[in-house]
Amino acid sequence: MIEDILGKMEDEDVTLDQSFDLYKQGIEQIKAANADLDRIEKAMLVINEDGELEEF
């Protein structure tokens, strides 16, 4: 989870290279979470009786 990555990055024993790798992992997790949210938001749209899309 992103909290675990942040905790590791705050460790003073983590090297700069390790921090950069952790940063990249965090960015990938955030991108995946945003993609999931977008997918869920789109799934929450329904067609009303006028044939228009509206939020569920």
PQR file with spaces between the fields and no chain letter, atoms N, CA, C, O and H, PARSE charges and radii, in Angstrom:
ATOM       1  N    MET     1       0.828   -1.181    0.000 -0.4000 1.5000
ATOM       2  CA   MET     1       0.000    0.000    0.000 -0.0000 2.0000
ATOM       3  C    MET     1       0.873    1.246    0.000  0.5500 1.7000
ATOM       4  O    MET     1       2.052    1.203    0.353 -0.5500 1.4000
ATOM       5  N    ILE     2       0.278    2.332   -0.396 -0.4000 1.5000
ATOM       6  CA   ILE     2       1.023    3.575   -0.502 -0.0000 2.0000
ATOM       7  C    ILE     2       1.576    4.017    0.858  0.5500 1.7000
ATOM       8  O    ILE     2       2.650    4.615    0.926 -0.5500 1.4000
ATOM       9  H    ILE     2      -0.679    2.366   -0.683  0.4000 1.0000
ATOM      10  N    GLU     3       0.847    3.723    1.937 -0.4000 1.5000
ATOM      11  CA   GLU     3       1.325    4.091    3.274 -0.0000 2.0000
ATOM      12  C    GLU     3       2.616    3.346    3.616  0.5500 1.7000
ATOM      13  O    GLU     3       3.513    3.903    4.248 -0.5500 1.4000
ATOM      14  H    GLU     3      -0.025    3.237    1.882  0.4000 1.0000
ATOM      15  N    ASP     4       2.702    2.088    3.196 -0.4000 1.5000
ATOM      16  CA   ASP     4       3.913    1.300    3.441 -0.0000 2.0000
ATOM      17  C    ASP     4       5.102    1.901    2.702  0.5500 1.7000
ATOM      18  O    ASP     4       6.207    1.988    3.239 -0.5500 1.4000
ATOM      19  H    ASP     4       1.974    1.635    2.682  0.4000 1.0000
ATOM      20  N    ILE     5       4.859    2.311    1.468 -0.4000 1.5000
ATOM      21  CA   ILE     5       5.927    2.914    0.664 -0.0000 2.0000
ATOM      22  C    ILE     5       6.395    4.209    1.316  0.5500 1.7000
ATOM      23  O    ILE     5       7.597    4.454    1.423 -0.5500 1.4000
ATOM      24  H    ILE     5       3.962    2.241    1.032  0.4000 1.0000
ATOM      25  N    LEU     6       5.447    5.041    1.751 -0.4000 1.5000
ATOM      26  CA   LEU     6       5.818    6.297    2.405 -0.0000 2.0000
ATOM      27  C    LEU     6       6.629    6.047    3.667  0.5500 1.7000
ATOM      28  O    LEU     6       7.600    6.752    3.941 -0.5500 1.4000
ATOM      29  H    LEU     6       4.471    4.842    1.664  0.4000 1.0000
ATOM      30  N    GLY     7       6.224    5.038    4.434 -0.4000 1.5000
ATOM      31  CA   GLY     7       6.962    4.703    5.647 -0.0000 2.0000
ATOM      32  C    GLY     7       8.390    4.289    5.342  0.5500 1.7000
ATOM      33  O    GLY     7       9.319    4.685    6.046 -0.5500 1.4000
ATOM      34  H    GLY     7       5.435    4.465    4.211  0.4000 1.0000
ATOM      35  N    LYS     8       8.568    3.494    4.298 -0.4000 1.5000
ATOM      36  CA   LYS     8       9.913    3.065    3.916 -0.0000 2.0000
ATOM      37  C    LYS     8      10.748    4.246    3.437  0.5500 1.7000
ATOM      38  O    LYS     8      11.943    4.325    3.724 -0.5500 1.4000
ATOM      39  H    LYS     8       7.813    3.172    3.726  0.4000 1.0000
ATOM      40  N    MET     9      10.117    5.165    2.707 -0.4000 1.5000
ATOM      41  CA   MET     9      10.854    6.319    2.189 -0.0000 2.0000
ATOM      42  C    MET     9      11.327    7.235    3.316  0.5500 1.7000
ATOM      43  O    MET     9      12.334    7.928    3.174 -0.5500 1.4000
ATOM      44  H    MET     9       9.147    5.101    2.475  0.4000 1.0000
ATOM      45  N    GLU    10      10.606    7.237    4.431 -0.4000 1.5000
ATOM      46  CA   GLU    10      10.979    8.076    5.567 -0.0000 2.0000
ATOM      47  C    GLU    10      12.115    7.478    6.387  0.5500 1.7000
ATOM      48  O    GLU    10      12.693    8.162    7.231 -0.5500 1.4000
ATOM      49  H    GLU    10       9.788    6.673    4.547  0.4000 1.0000
ATOM      50  N    ASP    11      12.440    6.220    6.150 -0.4000 1.5000
ATOM      51  CA   ASP    11      13.525    5.552    6.871 -0.0000 2.0000
ATOM      52  C    ASP    11      14.851    6.177    6.454  0.5500 1.7000
ATOM      53  O    ASP    11      15.165    6.242    5.265 -0.5500 1.4000
ATOM      54  H    ASP    11      11.971    5.664    5.464  0.4000 1.0000
ATOM      55  N    GLU    12      15.619    6.631    7.424 -0.4000 1.5000
ATOM      56  CA   GLU    12      16.884    7.305    7.101 -0.0000 2.0000
ATOM      57  C    GLU    12      17.946    6.360    6.547  0.5500 1.7000
ATOM      58  O    GLU    12      18.957    6.820    6.016 -0.5500 1.4000
ATOM      59  H    GLU    12      15.364    6.577    8.390  0.4000 1.0000
ATOM      60  N    ASP    13      17.736    5.052    6.659 -0.4000 1.5000
ATOM      61  CA   ASP    13      18.690    4.081    6.120 -0.0000 2.0000
ATOM      62  C    ASP    13      18.452    3.773    4.646  0.5500 1.7000
ATOM      63  O    ASP    13      19.244    3.061    4.031 -0.5500 1.4000
ATOM      64  H    ASP    13      16.915    4.678    7.090  0.4000 1.0000
ATOM      65  N    VAL    14      17.376    4.298    4.074 -0.4000 1.5000
ATOM      66  CA   VAL    14      17.052    4.048    2.672 -0.0000 2.0000
ATOM      67  C    VAL    14      17.931    4.938    1.800  0.5500 1.7000
ATOM      68  O    VAL    14      18.035    6.144    2.023 -0.5500 1.4000
ATOM      69  H    VAL    14      16.732    4.877    4.574  0.4000 1.0000
ATOM      70  N    THR    15      18.559    4.321    0.805 -0.4000 1.5000
ATOM      71  CA   THR    15      19.432    5.079   -0.093 -0.0000 2.0000
ATOM      72  C    THR    15      18.603    5.902   -1.075  0.5500 1.7000
ATOM      73  O    THR    15      17.391    5.717   -1.192 -0.5500 1.4000
ATOM      74  H    THR    15      18.475    3.342    0.624  0.4000 1.0000
ATOM      75  N    LEU    16      19.265    6.798   -1.767 -0.4000 1.5000
ATOM      76  CA   LEU    16      18.598    7.615   -2.769 -0.0000 2.0000
ATOM      77  C    LEU    16      18.021    6.737   -3.879  0.5500 1.7000
ATOM      78  O    LEU    16      16.896    6.960   -4.326 -0.5500 1.4000
ATOM      79  H    LEU    16      20.249    6.949   -1.672  0.4000 1.0000
ATOM      80  N    ASP    17      18.786    5.742   -4.323 -0.4000 1.5000
ATOM      81  CA   ASP    17      18.295    4.822   -5.355 -0.0000 2.0000
ATOM      82  C    ASP    17      17.064    4.055   -4.875  0.5500 1.7000
ATOM      83  O    ASP    17      16.101    3.887   -5.623 -0.5500 1.4000
ATOM      84  H    ASP    17      19.700    5.561   -3.959  0.4000 1.0000
ATOM      85  N    GLN    18      17.100    3.596   -3.639 -0.4000 1.5000
ATOM      86  CA   GLN    18      15.950    2.880   -3.088 -0.0000 2.0000
ATOM      87  C    GLN    18      14.736    3.801   -2.990  0.5500 1.7000
ATOM      88  O    GLN    18      13.613    3.395   -3.288 -0.5500 1.4000
ATOM      89  H    GLN    18      17.882    3.732   -3.031  0.4000 1.0000
ATOM      90  N    SER    19      14.969    5.035   -2.574 -0.4000 1.5000
ATOM      91  CA   SER    19      13.875    6.007   -2.490 -0.0000 2.0000
ATOM      92  C    SER    19      13.250    6.242   -3.854  0.5500 1.7000
ATOM      93  O    SER    19      12.029    6.335   -3.976 -0.5500 1.4000
ATOM      94  H    SER    19      15.881    5.365   -2.332  0.4000 1.0000
ATOM      95  N    PHE    20      14.084    6.338   -4.877 -0.4000 1.5000
ATOM      96  CA   PHE    20      13.570    6.552   -6.228 -0.0000 2.0000
ATOM      97  C    PHE    20      12.741    5.357   -6.686  0.5500 1.7000
ATOM      98  O    PHE    20      11.684    5.530   -7.293 -0.5500 1.4000
ATOM      99  H    PHE    20      15.076    6.263   -4.778  0.4000 1.0000
ATOM     100  N    ASP    21      13.217    4.140   -6.396 -0.4000 1.5000
ATOM     101  CA   ASP    21      12.451    2.935   -6.741 -0.0000 2.0000
ATOM     102  C    ASP    21      11.111    2.907   -5.998  0.5500 1.7000
ATOM     103  O    ASP    21      10.081    2.563   -6.579 -0.5500 1.4000
ATOM     104  H    ASP    21      14.076    4.000   -5.903  0.4000 1.0000
ATOM     105  N    LEU    22      11.132    3.267   -4.725 -0.4000 1.5000
ATOM     106  CA   LEU    22       9.895    3.321   -3.948 -0.0000 2.0000
ATOM     107  C    LEU    22       8.945    4.377   -4.512  0.5500 1.7000
ATOM     108  O    LEU    22       7.736    4.159   -4.585 -0.5500 1.4000
ATOM     109  H    LEU    22      11.968    3.545   -4.253  0.4000 1.0000
ATOM     110  N    TYR    23       9.498    5.511   -4.905 -0.4000 1.5000
ATOM     111  CA   TYR    23       8.697    6.581   -5.506 -0.0000 2.0000
ATOM     112  C    TYR    23       7.995    6.074   -6.764  0.5500 1.7000
ATOM     113  O    TYR    23       6.803    6.314   -6.960 -0.5500 1.4000
ATOM     114  H    TYR    23      10.481    5.688   -4.845  0.4000 1.0000
ATOM     115  N    LYS    24       8.748    5.369   -7.619 -0.4000 1.5000
ATOM     116  CA   LYS    24       8.157    4.830   -8.849 -0.0000 2.0000
ATOM     117  C    LYS    24       7.041    3.834   -8.526  0.5500 1.7000
ATOM     118  O    LYS    24       6.003    3.825   -9.188 -0.5500 1.4000
ATOM     119  H    LYS    24       9.716    5.174   -7.460  0.4000 1.0000
ATOM     120  N    GLN    25       7.256    2.998   -7.509 -0.4000 1.5000
ATOM     121  CA   GLN    25       6.219    2.047   -7.101 -0.0000 2.0000
ATOM     122  C    GLN    25       4.967    2.787   -6.628  0.5500 1.7000
ATOM     123  O    GLN    25       3.844    2.395   -6.946 -0.5500 1.4000
ATOM     124  H    GLN    25       8.099    3.005   -6.971  0.4000 1.0000
ATOM     125  N    GLY    26       5.173    3.844   -5.874 -0.4000 1.5000
ATOM     126  CA   GLY    26       4.046    4.636   -5.383 -0.0000 2.0000
ATOM     127  C    GLY    26       3.267    5.273   -6.514  0.5500 1.7000
ATOM     128  O    GLY    26       2.036    5.275   -6.502 -0.5500 1.4000
ATOM     129  H    GLY    26       6.086    4.162   -5.615  0.4000 1.0000
ATOM     130  N    ILE    27       3.975    5.813   -7.491 -0.4000 1.5000
ATOM     131  CA   ILE    27       3.317    6.430   -8.645 -0.0000 2.0000
ATOM     132  C    ILE    27       2.487    5.389   -9.392  0.5500 1.7000
ATOM     133  O    ILE    27       1.364    5.680   -9.804 -0.5500 1.4000
ATOM     134  H    ILE    27       4.975    5.811   -7.501  0.4000 1.0000
ATOM     135  N    GLU    28       3.019    4.191   -9.572 -0.4000 1.5000
ATOM     136  CA   GLU    28       2.278    3.129  -10.261 -0.0000 2.0000
ATOM     137  C    GLU    28       1.014    2.746   -9.486  0.5500 1.7000
ATOM     138  O    GLU    28      -0.034    2.506  -10.085 -0.5500 1.4000
ATOM     139  H    GLU    28       3.931    3.955   -9.238  0.4000 1.0000
ATOM     140  N    GLN    29       1.114    2.691   -8.161 -0.4000 1.5000
ATOM     141  CA   GLN    29      -0.066    2.371   -7.356 -0.0000 2.0000
ATOM     142  C    GLN    29      -1.121    3.470   -7.463  0.5500 1.7000
ATOM     143  O    GLN    29      -2.316    3.181   -7.532 -0.5500 1.4000
ATOM     144  H    GLN    29       1.965    2.887   -7.675  0.4000 1.0000
ATOM     145  N    ILE    30      -0.688    4.714   -7.477 -0.4000 1.5000
ATOM     146  CA   ILE    30      -1.625    5.834   -7.608 -0.0000 2.0000
ATOM     147  C    ILE    30      -2.296    5.807   -8.977  0.5500 1.7000
ATOM     148  O    ILE    30      -3.500    6.037   -9.081 -0.5500 1.4000
ATOM     149  H    ILE    30       0.283    4.949   -7.420  0.4000 1.0000
ATOM     150  N    LYS    31      -1.528    5.527  -10.025 -0.4000 1.5000
ATOM     151  CA   LYS    31      -2.112    5.427  -11.372 -0.0000 2.0000
ATOM     152  C    LYS    31      -3.158    4.322  -11.428  0.5500 1.7000
ATOM     153  O    LYS    31      -4.228    4.504  -12.010 -0.5500 1.4000
ATOM     154  H    LYS    31      -0.549    5.339   -9.941  0.4000 1.0000
ATOM     155  N    ALA    32      -2.853    3.180  -10.825 -0.4000 1.5000
ATOM     156  CA   ALA    32      -3.798    2.060  -10.825 -0.0000 2.0000
ATOM     157  C    ALA    32      -5.065    2.419  -10.049  0.5500 1.7000
ATOM     158  O    ALA    32      -6.171    2.080  -10.472 -0.5500 1.4000
ATOM     159  H    ALA    32      -1.985    3.032  -10.352  0.4000 1.0000
ATOM     160  N    ALA    33      -4.907    3.099   -8.924 -0.4000 1.5000
ATOM     161  CA   ALA    33      -6.071    3.503   -8.133 -0.0000 2.0000
ATOM     162  C    ALA    33      -6.931    4.493   -8.907  0.5500 1.7000
ATOM     163  O    ALA    33      -8.158    4.396   -8.883 -0.5500 1.4000
ATOM     164  H    ALA    33      -4.009    3.374   -8.581  0.4000 1.0000
ATOM     165  N    ASN    34      -6.302    5.443   -9.594 -0.4000 1.5000
ATOM     166  CA   ASN    34      -7.053    6.410  -10.396 -0.0000 2.0000
ATOM     167  C    ASN    34      -7.797    5.726  -11.537  0.5500 1.7000
ATOM     168  O    ASN    34      -8.932    6.091  -11.844 -0.5500 1.4000
ATOM     169  H    ASN    34      -5.305    5.522   -9.614  0.4000 1.0000
ATOM     170  N    ALA    35      -7.171    4.746  -12.161 -0.4000 1.5000
ATOM     171  CA   ALA    35      -7.828    4.009  -13.243 -0.0000 2.0000
ATOM     172  C    ALA    35      -9.039    3.244  -12.705  0.5500 1.7000
ATOM     173  O    ALA    35     -10.086    3.198  -13.352 -0.5500 1.4000
ATOM     174  H    ALA    35      -6.249    4.449  -11.912  0.4000 1.0000
ATOM     175  N    ASP    36      -8.893    2.649  -11.528 -0.4000 1.5000
ATOM     176  CA   ASP    36     -10.018    1.942  -10.906 -0.0000 2.0000
ATOM     177  C    ASP    36     -11.166    2.904  -10.606  0.5500 1.7000
ATOM     178  O    ASP    36     -12.329    2.588  -10.858 -0.5500 1.4000
ATOM     179  H    ASP    36      -8.043    2.686  -11.003  0.4000 1.0000
ATOM     180  N    LEU    37     -10.837    4.072  -10.069 -0.4000 1.5000
ATOM     181  CA   LEU    37     -11.873    5.061   -9.769 -0.0000 2.0000
ATOM     182  C    LEU    37     -12.593    5.518  -11.028  0.5500 1.7000
ATOM     183  O    LEU    37     -13.818    5.641  -11.035 -0.5500 1.4000
ATOM     184  H    LEU    37      -9.892    4.329   -9.864  0.4000 1.0000
ATOM     185  N    ASP    38     -11.843    5.768  -12.090 -0.4000 1.5000
ATOM     186  CA   ASP    38     -12.458    6.172  -13.358 -0.0000 2.0000
ATOM     187  C    ASP    38     -13.410    5.096  -13.866  0.5500 1.7000
ATOM     188  O    ASP    38     -14.521    5.394  -14.306 -0.5500 1.4000
ATOM     189  H    ASP    38     -10.848    5.669  -12.084  0.4000 1.0000
ATOM     190  N    ARG    39     -12.967    3.844  -13.801 -0.4000 1.5000
ATOM     191  CA   ARG    39     -13.793    2.730  -14.265 -0.0000 2.0000
ATOM     192  C    ARG    39     -15.071    2.628  -13.440  0.5500 1.7000
ATOM     193  O    ARG    39     -16.152    2.415  -13.990 -0.5500 1.4000
ATOM     194  H    ARG    39     -12.065    3.602  -13.444  0.4000 1.0000
ATOM     195  N    ILE    40     -14.953    2.776  -12.142 -0.4000 1.5000
ATOM     196  CA   ILE    40     -16.112    2.674  -11.258 -0.0000 2.0000
ATOM     197  C    ILE    40     -17.075    3.835  -11.499  0.5500 1.7000
ATOM     198  O    ILE    40     -18.290    3.639  -11.531 -0.5500 1.4000
ATOM     199  H    ILE    40     -14.075    2.948  -11.695  0.4000 1.0000
ATOM     200  N    GLU    41     -16.532    5.047  -11.669 -0.4000 1.5000
ATOM     201  CA   GLU    41     -17.394    6.203  -11.933 -0.0000 2.0000
ATOM     202  C    GLU    41     -18.172    6.021  -13.232  0.5500 1.7000
ATOM     203  O    GLU    41     -19.349    6.372  -13.301 -0.5500 1.4000
ATOM     204  H    GLU    41     -15.545    5.206  -11.643  0.4000 1.0000
ATOM     205  N    LYS    42     -17.536    5.483  -14.248 -0.4000 1.5000
ATOM     206  CA   LYS    42     -18.221    5.247  -15.517 -0.0000 2.0000
ATOM     207  C    LYS    42     -19.297    4.179  -15.368  0.5500 1.7000
ATOM     208  O    LYS    42     -20.349    4.262  -16.001 -0.5500 1.4000
ATOM     209  H    LYS    42     -16.579    5.198  -14.193  0.4000 1.0000
ATOM     210  N    ALA    43     -19.040    3.186  -14.540 -0.4000 1.5000
ATOM     211  CA   ALA    43     -20.019    2.129  -14.323 -0.0000 2.0000
ATOM     212  C    ALA    43     -21.229    2.642  -13.550  0.5500 1.7000
ATOM     213  O    ALA    43     -22.297    2.031  -13.592 -0.5500 1.4000
ATOM     214  H    ALA    43     -18.186    3.119  -14.025  0.4000 1.0000
ATOM     215  N    MET    44     -21.071    3.749  -12.853 -0.4000 1.5000
ATOM     216  CA   MET    44     -22.157    4.299  -12.056 -0.0000 2.0000
ATOM     217  C    MET    44     -23.111    5.165  -12.874  0.5500 1.7000
ATOM     218  O    MET    44     -24.071    5.704  -12.324 -0.5500 1.4000
ATOM     219  H    MET    44     -20.203    4.246  -12.820  0.4000 1.0000
ATOM     220  N    LEU    45     -22.867    5.307  -14.168 -0.4000 1.5000
ATOM     221  CA   LEU    45     -23.773    6.050  -15.029 -0.0000 2.0000
ATOM     222  C    LEU    45     -24.867    5.122  -15.531  0.5500 1.7000
ATOM     223  O    LEU    45     -24.601    3.973  -15.883 -0.5500 1.4000
ATOM     224  H    LEU    45     -22.087    4.869  -14.615  0.4000 1.0000
ATOM     225  N    VAL    46     -26.087    5.616  -15.564 -0.4000 1.5000
ATOM     226  CA   VAL    46     -27.217    4.836  -16.058 -0.0000 2.0000
ATOM     227  C    VAL    46     -27.963    5.655  -17.104  0.5500 1.7000
ATOM     228  O    VAL    46     -27.833    6.878  -17.169 -0.5500 1.4000
ATOM     229  H    VAL    46     -26.304    6.549  -15.278  0.4000 1.0000
ATOM     230  N    ILE    47     -28.735    4.967  -17.909 -0.4000 1.5000
ATOM     231  CA   ILE    47     -29.540    5.652  -18.917 -0.0000 2.0000
ATOM     232  C    ILE    47     -30.924    5.906  -18.318  0.5500 1.7000
ATOM     233  O    ILE    47     -31.585    4.981  -17.846 -0.5500 1.4000
ATOM     234  H    ILE    47     -28.841    3.974  -17.857  0.4000 1.0000
ATOM     235  N    ASN    48     -31.360    7.188  -18.342 -0.4000 1.5000
ATOM     236  CA   ASN    48     -32.686    7.510  -17.816 -0.0000 2.0000
ATOM     237  C    ASN    48     -33.757    7.230  -18.864  0.5500 1.7000
ATOM     238  O    ASN    48     -33.437    6.781  -19.965 -0.5500 1.4000
ATOM     239  H    ASN    48     -30.824    7.940  -18.725  0.4000 1.0000
ATOM     240  N    GLU    49     -35.010    7.486  -18.543 -0.4000 1.5000
ATOM     241  CA   GLU    49     -36.103    7.155  -19.461 -0.0000 2.0000
ATOM     242  C    GLU    49     -36.097    7.991  -20.734  0.5500 1.7000
ATOM     243  O    GLU    49     -36.763    7.633  -21.705 -0.5500 1.4000
ATOM     244  H    GLU    49     -35.270    7.851  -17.649  0.4000 1.0000
ATOM     245  N    ASP    50     -35.343    9.116  -20.750 -0.4000 1.5000
ATOM     246  CA   ASP    50     -35.210    9.923  -21.963 -0.0000 2.0000
ATOM     247  C    ASP    50     -34.043    9.458  -22.827  0.5500 1.7000
ATOM     248  O    ASP    50     -33.762   10.048  -23.871 -0.5500 1.4000
ATOM     249  H    ASP    50     -34.802    9.407  -19.961  0.4000 1.0000
ATOM     250  N    GLY    51     -33.371    8.408  -22.393 -0.4000 1.5000
ATOM     251  CA   GLY    51     -32.235    7.887  -23.143 -0.0000 2.0000
ATOM     252  C    GLY    51     -30.944    8.637  -22.892  0.5500 1.7000
ATOM     253  O    GLY    51     -29.983    8.492  -23.647 -0.5500 1.4000
ATOM     254  H    GLY    51     -33.599    7.929  -21.546  0.4000 1.0000
ATOM     255  N    GLU    52     -30.913    9.439  -21.836 -0.4000 1.5000
ATOM     256  CA   GLU    52     -29.717   10.212  -21.505 -0.0000 2.0000
ATOM     257  C    GLU    52     -28.980    9.543  -20.349  0.5500 1.7000
ATOM     258  O    GLU    52     -29.581    8.870  -19.512 -0.5500 1.4000
ATOM     259  H    GLU    52     -31.694    9.557  -21.223  0.4000 1.0000
ATOM     260  N    LEU    53     -27.666    9.745  -20.325 -0.4000 1.5000
ATOM     261  CA   LEU    53     -26.864    9.210  -19.226 -0.0000 2.0000
ATOM     262  C    LEU    53     -26.990   10.119  -18.017  0.5500 1.7000
ATOM     263  O    LEU    53     -26.970   11.344  -18.137 -0.5500 1.4000
ATOM     264  H    LEU    53     -27.178   10.292  -21.005  0.4000 1.0000
ATOM     265  N    GLU    54     -27.119    9.509  -16.868 -0.4000 1.5000
ATOM     266  CA   GLU    54     -27.114   10.278  -15.628 -0.0000 2.0000
ATOM     267  C    GLU    54     -26.436    9.442  -14.559  0.5500 1.7000
ATOM     268  O    GLU    54     -26.318    8.223  -14.682 -0.5500 1.4000
ATOM     269  H    GLU    54     -27.135    8.514  -16.771  0.4000 1.0000
ATOM     270  N    GLU    55     -25.991   10.120  -13.505 -0.4000 1.5000
ATOM     271  CA   GLU    55     -25.329    9.405  -12.420 -0.0000 2.0000
ATOM     272  C    GLU    55     -26.334    8.565  -11.668  0.5500 1.7000
ATOM     273  O    GLU    55     -27.493    8.947  -11.511 -0.5500 1.4000
ATOM     274  H    GLU    55     -26.087   11.111  -13.405  0.4000 1.0000
ATOM     275  N    PHE    56     -25.880    7.422  -11.208 -0.4000 1.5000
ATOM     276  CA   PHE    56     -26.726    6.489  -10.478 -0.0000 2.0000
ATOM     277  C    PHE    56     -26.891    6.961   -9.063  0.5500 1.7000
ATOM     278  O    PHE    56     -27.574    6.312   -8.271 -0.5500 1.4000
ATOM     279  H    PHE    56     -24.938    7.112  -11.336  0.4000 1.0000
